[in-house]
Amino acid sequence: MRAAVLGSPVAHSLSPALHTAAYAELGLAQTWRYDRFDCDEAFLPGFLKGCDDSWAGLSLTMPLKRAALDLADEADRSAQEVGAANTLVFRSGRRHAYNTDVHGIEAALREAGIDRVRSAAVLGGGATAASAVAALRGLEATAAGAITVLARNPARAAGVVAAAERMALPIATAPLERIERYLDVDLVVSTLPAGAADPYAAVVAQSGAALFDVVYSPWPTAIATAVAAMGQPVVSGFAMLLHQAGAQVELMTGVEKAPIEAMRAAGAAELRRRFGDRE
């Protein structure tokens, strides 16, 4: 059976290391393979048409998460609410869309001992920010005003606002440049790309909030270093990637529980190979 990660760019993806390690641990290495393909929204429909019965599923990264949902035959509740799918599973000639990012974020936070969040600031307004909002709902951040989404242009966070409305979750939006006004929170979630959160490292560290940064490479980020120096919990995007990949393995292979620790070890080894002791 075949599976792969699609996106553009995708060469940096750790998904092949994680999924391949899972196949080896599950005794599937001889019959399953996992690849990566650079693919944008224009090429996705054609790629999907070429997936025959030998394909079990696909992992989707940017910029394909919303397009994948539109091209699915059906979608789970999480993908529908968030408005984005990071997983397609091929079953009985149909494309089933899932969003395992929500599970990945929630599992990463719980693994770090963050089981309940009363208030949070989410930096960024894209598909991952919408998944973060859904995960925060699972951690009880449901009161009016509990979540504020901070984006460079709040109007571009319309997808996150729409997702929150589908979840009946009251959130606020504000300009990222005014971040210091919105940091009286338990948790800051940065969904910004590598380097984009650096200018806010000091003010976030001084807030006393815990941090979840979706970036995992290079690690630690400037904002993670600053928050850790203040003694506050810091969660890396690697934990999110790990747990969402575990959920994908379960969906695609049908196993009851993915071998998370074997996947963790393989991902960490790949990061060391790429970056040495920095990771």
Secondary structure, DSSP 4 states (H G I P E B T S, - for coil): -EEEEEESS-TT-SHHHHHHHHHHHTT-TTT-EEEEEE--TTTHHHHHHT--TTEEEEEE-TT-HHHHHHT-SEE-HHHHHHT--SEEEEETTEEEEE--HHHHHHHHHHHTT----S-EEEE--SHHHHHHHHHHHHTT--STTSEEEEESSGGGGHHHHHHHHHTT--EEEEEGGGGGGG--SSEEEE-PPTTTTGGGHHHHHHHT-EEEE---SSSS-HHHHHHHHTT--EEEHHHHHHHHHHHHHHHHH--SS--HHHHHHHHHHHHHHHHGGG-
